[in-house]
Structures are given as C-alpha cells and as structure tokens.
Amino acid sequence: MAHKIRVGIGGWTFEPWRGVFYPDDLTQKRELEFASRALTTIEINGTYYSTFKPDSWRKWHDETPDDFVFAVKASRFCTNRKVLADAGESIGKFMSQGLSELGPKLGPINWQFMATKKFDPADFEGFLKLLPKTQDGLKLRHAVEVRSPSFQTQAFYDLARKYNVAIVWAKDEDFPEIDQPTADFTYARFMASQEDNPQGVTPAELTALAKQAKDWAKRGDVFAFFISGAKVRNPAAAQALIKKLK
C-alpha cells in the first residue's frame, strides 16, 4: 500500500514569487493561505534563525487546510555546536516555543548540520537520544540533514535506524546524496532547480523524481521539498511534481 506523498517548498515569503507564483494583487498576509492550497506541505525554515510565539504557530495552523502538514527546520543553536550531546537545553527551548499549536499539521522536524560537522558516532548518538518522542501529546518525527561525506558510512545508517530518524535525501552536487530507509517516512530536499526553465526542472528530472517518490511511498509517508537552487522556480517545480504524481 502506497503512503502519502507531500510536495512543497521552503517558506512562503519571497518577493520574486509575486507575479510568478502569487497573483500580483494578493496581499502579503494571504500568502500562506494561497501557498498551502497550491502545495501539500511547506518547510518552515525561519525557525532555523529565530523563535516564534505560540500565536504565530496557531495562526499558521488556522490559515491552512485541514489536511495540510508543515515540516519544521530546527534551530541552528541545536546543531551548530562542537559537542552535540550538550544540546539538550537548546533542543528544549526550540521545542517549547509553540510547535504543538500546529496540532496534527506538525510534520517532521529537520535537524540540519553544517558541512564542517563530521560524523562522531558517540557524540551523534548522544544527540539523537536528546530528540523527544512527543511534545504536548503529539508524536514527533525527526530527520537529520548531514553535509559531510564522513556520514556516508553504515555506522551512521545503523544509528539513524536505531532511533527511527530519517536521513534527509539532498539533491545537491555539494552534499552527499544518501538514500537509506532508516525511518518510517522519507524527507527529501531537491536543491538543483534551474532558473532558465519555467518549470524549474526538466521533463526527465520530473519523471525520475516522481518515480523515486513513489518508490519511497512504498515504505512510508514522503515529504519532498524544492529548496534553494533557482528559488524563483521552486513553486512551479513543486506544482509540476504534484500534477505528475496524480
């Protein structure tokens, strides 16, 4: 049985999307309302740099359809540190800012690491042990986005599988591309869209991505995002993939 495939973008506020994705006459305060009906997921990435009040999380919940699900990018203060096993206080602060106000619309949390962070088995397991399984009664799903080739090792895959943590599949020539079934869902970030292509991706790329997403869906839910690259084209690419998957 195939599971749900959700496709979206990173954030919803980006001026060059006006007239390309958003109608020119759409007010900025209605951008999330519009984007959440054109796409099936969005990665909230402002949380990487800042914290938000519970009212903001509640507002995001209320502006989106009932079946919409957000992913959340975790704070850099949790992951950009020398000793990951000491991140407990930062993780607690991040988790307690109001994420649970999203209710069932809270999807996976992406813990992103810098390319300079190398794989240290003991320290990384210490970090994974700190990731909470629930928050205010909500079951949590975690994904880790690693950018050092040192993580391309069976020891890392086994560790992620032990804690049911997804390894983010990142399509970018500068980062390792890891496709390992370590959790009961898949988290993918496609970072190679092209500005000279109105659809953001070629027909061949779109076909390959659709096939890959369907293969992932055989083992669990899929969250796929068009991030970075030619950012102005990412909404078009996401919409094209949603259409292709139907």
N, C-alpha and C positions, 0 to 999 in steps of 0.2 A: 504494500500500500504506500503510495507516494504521500509525503508530508507537504506542509505549506511552504511555498517559496515566496518570500517578500523581497521586493526590489526598491531601492531608493537612492538617496543622495546624502551628502554630509551637510547638515544645517539647512536653513531655508531663507537666510538673509544674505543676498549677494546682488549688488546693484546691476551688474551686467546681465542678470537674468530678466530684468524688466524689458518687455518688448520681445524677448526671445522665449521665455517660459511664462512669466507673469504678464497678463494684459497691462498695457500702459496705464489704464485708468483704475487699476486695482490699488486700493490703499495699502500701505505697508502693514498695517495691523491685521490685514486679512491674508497675508502671505502664507502663514501656516495652514489656515483653513483651506486655501487653494491647493497648496502643495500636497497636503495629506489626502486629498481626493483625486489627485493625478497620479500619486505613487502609493505604495503599500507599506513603506517604512521610511524613517529618516533617522540618521545617526545624529544625536545632539552632541556637537563637538565643542561648543562654547564652554562646556564643563571641564574641558582639559585645562583651561586657563583660569576659570572663575567658579565661584559657588553661586547658587541661586536660592532665593527664598521659596518656602513652600507654596506661596501664592503663585509663583511663576510656573511651578510644576503642575499645580491644579489648573491653571489657565491653559497650559498645553494639552492637558487631558481633555478639557471641556471643548476645545476648538477642533478636535479631530474626531473622525468617525469611530463608531463603536468597535470595529474590527481592526483599527489601526494599531500598530505596535512601534514604539521607539526603541532604538538602541542608544546607549549612552557611553560616551568616551570618558573614561575615568581621569581624575585629576593627575597632572604631571607630578605633583608633590608626593604621590604614592609610588610612582615608578622611576622617576629620575633621581635616584639616590644610590649611594655607594653600597649600603647594606640593605637589601630588600626585606630581609626578615625583621627589620626595625620599623616597618611601615605601618604597624598596627594603628597608631594614633591617627595618622593621615587617612588611612582607609576608613576608620570610624567616622571621622569628620566628613569625608566625602559622602559616605552612605547615609548620614543622618540629616543632610541638607533638605531632604524632601522628595527623594526619588519615589517613595511609596505612594505619593499623591497621584502618580500615574496609574496606580492600580493594575489591572490586567493588561494595560497598554505598556507596561515596563517590560522590555525585551532584554537581550543580553547586554552586558557591560564589557566594553573593550578596554583592556589594560595594555596601553601601548608603551613600548620600551625604545629608547634611543639606540641607534646603530652601534654606539660605543659600549653598550651593556652586553657583556659576554656571558655565556652560559656557565654558571656555577651551580652544580646540582644541589648541594646542601642549602645554599642561600635561596635558590629559586623555590625549592620545596618549602622552605620557611615562609616565603611569600605566599605560596598557594594555600598553605594552612591558615593564613590570616583571612582569606576571602570568605565572607559569610555565606551560608547556605540560604538564609532567609532574611528578610527585612520587613518588620511590622506585619508578619504573617504571609508575605509574598515570597514564593520560591524564586531564587535568583539563578541566573545563568551567566557564566563568566567565559570570556575569551581573552587570549593573550596575543598581542601583535609584537613579534620579535623581529629585529632587523639586523642582527649579526649572524654571519654564516656559522658561528660556533654552535648555534642552536640546531643545526642540521645533523642531529645525532639521535640514535634510538633511545638513549637515556632520557633525552628531553621528551620524546614522544611518549615513552612509557610513563613519565612523571605526569604529563598532562592527562593521559588516560586514567591514571590512578585517581585524580581529583575531578574527573569529568569536566575538564576545561578544554574548550575548543582552541585550536591553534589557527589564528587568522590566516586565511589564504590571501596573500597580497600579490597582485599582478603589477609588478614594477621592476624594471631592469636593475635597479639599485639595491633591491632587497631580496632575501631568499624566498623562494616560492615553495611553500610547504603545504602539501595536501595529505593530511593524515587524519583518519577517523578516530579522534581522541575523545569526543563528546557526543551527546545525543542531539546535536544540532551543528550546523556549519555557518561560519561567519566569513564572508568574502569581501575583499575591497579591490576593485578594479581601478588602477591609477594610471591608465595609459590611453585615455580618450584623446581624440585628435580635433583640433580647432578647425581645420580646413574641411572637416566632414560634418555637415549639418546634423547628422545623426550621432556623431561622436565616435562611432565605431564602424568598421567595415561590415558588409553583409556576412563575410566569412567569420569574422570575430563574433558577431551576434549569434550565428548558428552554433559556433563552438561553445560560447558561454551558456546558451540555452540548454545544450546537451549536458554540459557539465553540471549546471544547476539541477537538472532532472535526475542526474546520477546521484548527486548529493542528497536529494529529497527522498531517495530510497532508504536512507538511514536516519533521517530526522529532518526537522524544520531547517530552512535555509534563509539566511539574511545576507543579501548581496547589495553592495553599495558601489556607486560610481563616485570616486573621491579624487580630488586633485586632478592631475593631468590637465586637460583643457576644461577647466571648471565650468565655463560658459556652456559647454555641450553636455554636461552630465545629466541634467534633467531629460534631455531628448534621448540620450542613451538608455537611461532607466526606463522611460516610457516605451522605447522600442523593444527592450527585453521583456517587459511586462506583456506587450502585444504578442511577441514571438512565443511566449510560454503558453498563451491561451490556445 
